[in-house]
Amino acid sequence: MTTEATLTSTSASPTARQVWTRARGIALALVVLLAGAVAIAVIRSDARHGELDPRSADPGGSRAIAELLADRGVDTRVVTTLDAAAAAAGPDTTLLVAVPDLLTPSQQTRLRAAFAASHGRTVLVASGSASIERLAPGVTADPATSLDSTLAPDCALPAARRAGTADTGGVRYSTTHLGADTCYPSERLATLLRIPDAKGNGDTIALGAPDILLNDRLDEQGNASLALQLLGSRPHLVWYLPSLSDTSATSPDDERSFFDLLPSGWLWGTLQLFIAAALAALWRARRLGPLVPEKLPVAIRASETAEGRARLYRKTDARDRAATALRSTTRTRLAPLTGVPVTQAHTPEALLPALSAHFHGDGQDLHALLFGPPPSDDAALIALADRLDALEREVRRP
C-alpha cells in the first residue's frame, strides 16, 4: 500500500473479459427471448391475416358469408374510415362494426350519433367494456366471458329461434332496456343482444363473439343461418373495419398515457408481483443481532488484509479514508515511542511537542503530515505513505 505498483496490482476493477464472462448467460437468454418473441409475432401475424375481412378467404376471414349474402341480393361494401361508415348509414343499410374496441372514445360517440339517426341496423361484433357503453347506451359488458362457445337461443327472437344453437359464446351483456331481446344466455347473461330503436324500425345488435362470421366456423351449428338473418335483413351491408390510419382516430381528447393502454389485468398482476417480491425480501432478509466472535478457519496474513482494504479504497477513490487510516496507524505507533499515552495519540497538543523532542530529521511540518488535509490524487497519497514511513523510521532510530 506504500507504492504505486502495489495499488496498481491490487486493483479490483473487472476486465472486459471478466465482464463478458459474467454477462454472457444473461445476454444469451435475452437473445433467445427476443428470437422467440419475433417468431411468435410472425406466426400470429400470418394466422390473423384478414381476420373478419369479407374479402379474405383465410380461415379467420369472412368471405364465405359475403358470398352467401351476395347470392341473396345483399351487396357488401367494406369501409375503413369513420367518415365513410357514418355516411353510409341509412334505413336500408346494415352497418357491421368489426372491432369496436379499436375505436377511440370520440370515434365511438360520432359513430353512435350517425347510426342512431339512420334507423337502420347496427351489428357490434364482440364489443367489450371499452366501447359498448358508448355505442349502445344502457348496455354493460361483463368482465368475465362465456365459458361455453356453443349456446342455445332461449329467447323469442325469430332469427335466433330459426337458427338454433350457434357459436355466440364470448362477451356477455346485461341491459336496462325493457324491450331488448336477450338471446344465447350464458349464466343468465346474454351473448346476443338486440335493442330496438324506439323511434323507428332500426335496431342495434351486440354479438358476443365473431365465430358465426368466420370462414372456418360458418358451416357449424346454426352459424350460417344466424349470420344470414342478422346481416341480410336489408339490401345493403356496410362492413366497417377500423383502421389505425384513419385520421379521425387522432384527437386530443383521446390521448392516453402508457398506463392507460395497459389492460387492468397487467396492472394488478404487476402489483401482485411487487408485493410477492417484498414479502420474499422480508422472508430472506438477514436478521441483524449482536456481534458474535468467531474464530477464522484459516489464518489470514496481515498483508492480505491490507491489500484487500487498499483495493476497496482504490475502487471507490476513497483517498481521504486511506489517508486517515495511514495517519491514525502511524500516530498510534509513534505515541508509545515518544512517551505519550495511546489515548492521547490523536491529540495534536499532546503528540506533536513530544514528537518534536525525539525528532532528529530535517524539520518537516509534522502537523501537516500527521493531521493535514487528505491528498488530492493517488500520487499525493503514495507520497504521504512514504513520508509517514520515513518519519516512523527516524523516530525509531537510536
Legacy VTK file of the C-alpha trace (Angstrom):
# vtk DataFile Version 3.0
C-alpha trace
ASCII
DATASET POLYDATA
POINTS 398 float
0.000 0.000 0.000
3.063 2.236 0.061
3.960 2.092 -3.612
2.142 2.844 -6.843
2.914 -0.639 -8.135
1.094 -2.187 -5.201
-2.013 -0.069 -5.770
-1.986 -0.905 -9.468
-1.517 -4.634 -8.975
-4.237 -4.886 -6.369
-6.943 -3.062 -8.370
-10.283 -4.894 -8.296
-11.677 -3.313 -11.485
-13.037 -6.138 -13.718
-11.564 -6.563 -17.167
-13.610 -6.701 -20.369
-13.166 -10.476 -20.474
-14.499 -10.860 -16.923
-17.492 -8.646 -17.697
-18.307 -10.719 -20.795
-17.921 -13.983 -18.855
-20.382 -12.797 -16.222
-22.903 -11.290 -18.636
-22.898 -13.783 -21.492
-25.528 -16.011 -19.845
-27.934 -13.086 -19.454
-27.178 -11.885 -22.979
-27.864 -15.346 -24.400
-31.179 -15.535 -22.522
-32.221 -12.121 -23.867
-31.330 -13.165 -27.428
-33.401 -16.354 -27.075
-36.370 -14.400 -25.682
-36.140 -11.843 -28.483
-35.950 -14.541 -31.145
-38.937 -16.324 -29.608
-40.955 -13.113 -29.486
-40.192 -12.379 -33.150
-41.127 -15.932 -34.160
-44.417 -15.800 -32.244
-45.223 -12.398 -33.744
-44.574 -13.679 -37.261
-46.679 -16.814 -36.709
-49.559 -14.890 -35.166
-49.453 -12.216 -37.833
-49.838 -14.868 -40.514
-52.657 -16.580 -38.614
-54.584 -13.331 -38.088
-54.184 -12.039 -41.627
-57.522 -10.770 -42.942
-59.453 -11.520 -39.768
-63.129 -10.611 -40.106
-62.445 -9.208 -43.573
-65.230 -10.105 -46.056
-62.635 -10.049 -48.855
-60.412 -12.657 -47.175
-60.623 -16.399 -47.818
-58.400 -17.206 -44.833
-59.895 -19.331 -42.020
-60.309 -16.175 -39.948
-61.766 -14.163 -42.819
-65.439 -13.638 -43.692
-65.582 -14.032 -47.456
-67.936 -17.024 -47.251
-70.744 -15.098 -45.552
-70.268 -12.207 -48.003
-70.699 -14.634 -50.938
-73.844 -16.137 -49.398
-75.288 -12.671 -48.862
-74.487 -11.732 -52.454
-76.472 -14.787 -53.665
-79.464 -13.364 -51.755
-79.121 -9.929 -53.288
-77.293 -8.185 -50.458
-74.306 -6.143 -51.605
-71.375 -5.835 -49.196
-69.216 -2.737 -49.072
-66.028 -2.544 -46.992
-65.058 0.781 -45.395
-62.058 1.539 -43.191
-62.747 5.107 -42.067
-65.274 6.555 -39.677
-66.419 9.194 -42.173
-67.258 6.536 -44.774
-69.089 4.393 -42.228
-71.136 7.330 -40.927
-72.012 8.496 -44.436
-73.163 5.013 -45.492
-75.589 4.528 -42.573
-79.248 4.532 -43.627
-82.615 2.817 -43.072
-81.922 0.274 -45.848
-78.391 -0.481 -44.621
-76.870 -2.838 -42.067
-73.715 -1.401 -40.528
-71.354 -4.032 -39.111
-68.556 -2.774 -36.852
-65.909 -5.500 -36.859
-63.735 -4.499 -33.879
-65.496 -1.739 -31.904
-62.891 -1.727 -29.129
-60.311 -0.330 -31.583
-62.293 2.895 -31.904
-61.336 5.846 -29.766
-63.957 7.378 -27.433
-64.568 10.300 -29.782
-64.977 7.905 -32.735
-67.446 5.829 -30.758
-69.503 8.911 -29.919
-69.579 10.081 -33.550
-70.460 6.623 -34.836
-73.270 6.267 -32.317
-74.774 9.593 -33.383
-74.570 8.560 -37.060
-76.317 5.193 -36.864
-78.818 6.257 -34.187
-80.264 8.767 -36.632
-80.218 6.373 -39.593
-82.910 3.943 -38.278
-81.034 1.075 -39.861
-79.449 -1.992 -38.254
-76.086 -1.867 -36.493
-74.181 -5.038 -35.562
-71.407 -4.674 -32.975
-69.063 -7.676 -33.049
-67.509 -8.620 -29.683
-67.882 -5.111 -28.298
-66.286 -5.040 -24.838
-66.439 -2.634 -21.943
-64.157 -0.218 -23.836
-66.880 0.543 -26.419
-70.296 -0.975 -25.666
-71.469 1.700 -23.221
-70.899 4.474 -25.790
-72.136 2.587 -28.836
-75.151 1.110 -27.041
-76.125 3.202 -24.001
-77.811 1.157 -21.341
-75.764 -1.973 -22.152
-72.929 -3.257 -19.971
-70.308 -5.869 -20.830
-69.456 -8.352 -18.109
-65.698 -8.676 -17.382
-65.943 -12.485 -17.459
-66.562 -14.058 -20.856
-68.677 -17.115 -21.543
-67.170 -20.479 -20.673
-69.058 -22.240 -23.480
-68.833 -21.236 -27.129
-71.910 -23.102 -28.403
-75.145 -21.931 -26.800
-78.893 -22.350 -27.267
-81.019 -19.313 -28.239
-83.507 -19.423 -25.331
-85.307 -16.260 -26.494
-88.231 -15.163 -28.647
-86.173 -13.503 -31.396
-87.294 -15.188 -34.655
-83.834 -15.181 -36.195
-82.348 -16.943 -33.165
-85.171 -19.491 -32.915
-84.821 -20.412 -36.600
-81.022 -20.726 -36.355
-80.983 -22.809 -33.182
-77.701 -23.376 -31.377
-74.804 -21.196 -32.546
-71.270 -20.246 -31.591
-72.022 -16.936 -29.921
-70.213 -17.585 -26.638
-67.873 -14.722 -25.821
-68.603 -11.330 -24.313
-71.717 -11.377 -22.105
-74.109 -8.444 -21.857
-76.689 -7.049 -19.481
-79.071 -4.203 -20.316
-81.596 -1.850 -18.765
-83.753 -1.754 -21.933
-87.075 -3.434 -21.170
-87.827 -4.266 -24.812
-84.465 -5.841 -25.604
-84.140 -9.419 -26.860
-81.604 -11.316 -24.738
-80.527 -14.440 -26.585
-77.986 -17.236 -26.209
-77.568 -16.753 -22.450
-74.536 -17.932 -20.540
-75.107 -17.989 -16.786
-78.142 -15.694 -17.213
-76.245 -13.086 -19.273
-76.895 -12.734 -22.999
-74.224 -13.222 -25.642
-76.532 -11.839 -28.337
-78.500 -8.728 -27.535
-80.993 -6.907 -29.779
-82.085 -3.405 -28.806
-84.880 -1.991 -30.979
-84.960 1.659 -31.960
-87.810 3.382 -30.123
-88.211 5.990 -32.901
-88.152 3.768 -35.962
-87.619 0.299 -37.401
-83.897 0.220 -36.729
-82.103 -1.762 -34.046
-78.689 -2.421 -32.546
-77.331 -5.943 -32.146
-74.451 -6.758 -29.802
-72.838 -10.049 -30.807
-70.612 -11.563 -28.133
-68.241 -13.432 -30.490
-67.258 -13.228 -34.185
-67.336 -17.022 -34.707
-70.569 -17.120 -36.732
-68.932 -14.821 -39.319
-65.671 -16.728 -39.802
-64.998 -18.916 -42.826
-63.920 -21.955 -40.814
-66.911 -21.791 -38.423
-69.704 -20.837 -40.770
-70.801 -24.436 -41.516
-71.032 -25.413 -37.838
-74.203 -25.405 -35.722
-76.646 -22.743 -36.866
-73.935 -20.172 -37.516
-74.680 -19.626 -41.200
-78.421 -19.247 -40.614
-77.956 -16.782 -37.770
-75.368 -14.730 -39.676
-77.513 -14.533 -42.826
-80.552 -13.382 -40.865
-78.648 -10.772 -38.849
-76.813 -9.305 -41.856
-79.332 -9.931 -44.635
-82.384 -8.077 -43.335
-81.549 -5.050 -45.542
-80.296 -4.841 -49.123
-77.042 -3.082 -48.257
-74.335 -4.177 -45.849
-71.540 -1.793 -44.846
-68.656 -3.707 -43.267
-66.631 -1.297 -41.144
-63.055 -2.435 -40.415
-61.498 0.216 -38.112
-58.046 1.235 -39.277
-55.159 2.866 -37.438
-54.580 5.049 -40.488
-57.970 6.719 -40.023
-57.315 10.416 -39.369
-60.405 10.628 -37.148
-58.572 8.492 -34.574
-56.132 11.319 -33.807
-57.987 13.568 -31.414
-56.562 15.496 -28.413
-59.395 14.141 -26.277
-58.290 10.562 -26.980
-54.652 10.923 -25.958
-53.846 8.311 -23.354
-50.753 7.594 -21.336
-48.783 4.360 -21.458
-50.544 3.049 -18.338
-53.959 3.756 -19.893
-53.054 1.441 -22.763
-52.201 -1.445 -20.439
-55.051 -3.826 -19.606
-56.136 -3.731 -15.977
-55.027 -7.343 -15.548
-51.403 -6.404 -16.260
-51.503 -3.606 -13.693
-52.954 -5.848 -10.991
-50.513 -8.611 -11.899
-47.552 -6.232 -11.631
-48.784 -5.028 -8.234
-49.041 -8.621 -7.028
-45.502 -9.331 -8.229
-44.191 -6.319 -6.291
-45.998 -7.479 -3.154
-44.642 -11.010 -3.582
-41.105 -9.661 -4.083
-41.401 -7.510 -0.953
-42.627 -10.469 1.116
-39.811 -12.643 -0.238
-37.269 -9.944 0.637
-38.624 -9.727 4.184
-38.556 -13.515 4.470
-34.979 -13.833 3.209
-33.614 -10.654 4.807
-30.674 -11.043 7.126
-31.657 -10.579 10.777
-29.146 -8.265 12.417
-28.283 -9.097 16.022
-25.408 -8.704 18.452
-21.928 -9.420 17.156
-20.688 -12.920 17.870
-16.924 -13.521 17.833
-15.924 -16.414 15.656
-12.547 -17.981 15.059
-11.493 -17.955 11.447
-10.985 -21.405 9.943
-7.651 -20.313 8.464
-5.022 -17.735 9.349
-5.007 -14.666 7.100
-1.808 -12.694 6.698
-1.918 -9.040 7.654
-0.550 -8.100 4.234
-3.550 -9.726 2.534
-5.945 -7.756 4.721
-4.084 -4.548 3.936
-4.152 -5.282 0.217
-7.867 -6.084 0.308
-8.645 -2.820 2.050
-6.403 -0.970 -0.381
-8.361 -2.444 -3.301
-11.619 -1.224 -1.815
-10.219 2.267 -1.232
-8.857 2.465 -4.780
-12.071 1.150 -6.345
-14.137 3.878 -4.663
-11.472 6.616 -4.932
-11.563 6.909 -1.134
-8.204 8.655 -0.748
-9.443 10.539 2.302
-10.314 7.279 4.093
-6.973 5.733 3.103
-5.012 8.782 4.304
-6.939 8.816 7.596
-6.148 5.136 8.151
-2.440 5.660 7.401
-2.119 8.701 9.703
-4.124 7.114 12.536
-1.997 3.958 12.486
1.230 5.966 12.387
0.153 8.150 15.330
-0.826 5.069 17.329
2.638 3.530 16.795
4.549 6.769 17.448
2.811 7.672 20.713
4.463 4.943 22.907
7.854 5.752 21.352
7.589 9.391 22.491
6.133 8.694 25.921
2.589 9.811 25.075
-0.338 7.613 26.202
-2.120 5.863 23.348
-5.365 7.551 24.405
-3.780 10.935 23.521
-2.082 9.774 20.327
-4.630 11.584 18.176
-4.419 14.893 20.031
-2.034 17.322 18.280
-1.340 19.285 21.523
-0.038 16.135 23.245
1.667 14.265 20.418
3.434 16.998 18.424
5.564 18.518 21.280
6.699 15.073 22.421
7.422 14.061 18.846
9.488 17.222 18.212
11.715 16.389 21.217
12.575 12.980 19.756
12.727 14.017 16.121
16.157 14.444 14.543
15.024 14.977 10.952
15.032 17.948 8.599
12.266 19.947 10.360
9.335 18.908 8.160
5.897 20.136 9.083
4.729 17.437 11.479
1.257 18.873 11.903
0.536 18.853 8.148
1.971 15.349 7.891
0.056 13.756 10.757
-3.103 15.884 10.873
-3.247 17.598 7.484
-5.894 17.523 4.720
-6.448 14.447 2.544
-4.300 14.080 -0.584
-5.712 15.287 -3.886
-4.628 12.344 -6.056
-3.045 8.896 -5.933
0.483 10.277 -6.316
-0.001 12.515 -3.275
-1.355 9.539 -1.309
1.731 7.472 -2.165
3.991 10.378 -1.182
2.137 10.672 2.126
2.640 6.972 2.851
6.387 7.265 2.095
6.784 10.301 4.379
4.939 8.575 7.230
7.208 5.528 6.888
10.251 7.782 6.867
9.012 9.621 9.982
8.475 6.396 11.899
11.922 5.095 10.931
13.501 8.330 12.060
11.806 8.221 15.457
12.811 4.574 15.966
16.444 5.337 15.120
18.540 5.201 18.336
LINES 1 399
398 0 1 2 3 4 5 6 7 8 9 10 11 12 13 14 15 16 17 18 19 20 21 22 23 24 25 26 27 28 29 30 31 32 33 34 35 36 37 38 39 40 41 42 43 44 45 46 47 48 49 50 51 52 53 54 55 56 57 58 59 60 61 62 63 64 65 66 67 68 69 70 71 72 73 74 75 76 77 78 79 80 81 82 83 84 85 86 87 88 89 90 91 92 93 94 95 96 97 98 99 100 101 102 103 104 105 106 107 108 109 110 111 112 113 114 115 116 117 118 119 120 121 122 123 124 125 126 127 128 129 130 131 132 133 134 135 136 137 138 139 140 141 142 143 144 145 146 147 148 149 150 151 152 153 154 155 156 157 158 159 160 161 162 163 164 165 166 167 168 169 170 171 172 173 174 175 176 177 178 179 180 181 182 183 184 185 186 187 188 189 190 191 192 193 194 195 196 197 198 199 200 201 202 203 204 205 206 207 208 209 210 211 212 213 214 215 216 217 218 219 220 221 222 223 224 225 226 227 228 229 230 231 232 233 234 235 236 237 238 239 240 241 242 243 244 245 246 247 248 249 250 251 252 253 254 255 256 257 258 259 260 261 262 263 264 265 266 267 268 269 270 271 272 273 274 275 276 277 278 279 280 281 282 283 284 285 286 287 288 289 290 291 292 293 294 295 296 297 298 299 300 301 302 303 304 305 306 307 308 309 310 311 312 313 314 315 316 317 318 319 320 321 322 323 324 325 326 327 328 329 330 331 332 333 334 335 336 337 338 339 340 341 342 343 344 345 346 347 348 349 350 351 352 353 354 355 356 357 358 359 360 361 362 363 364 365 366 367 368 369 370 371 372 373 374 375 376 377 378 379 380 381 382 383 384 385 386 387 388 389 390 391 392 393 394 395 396 397
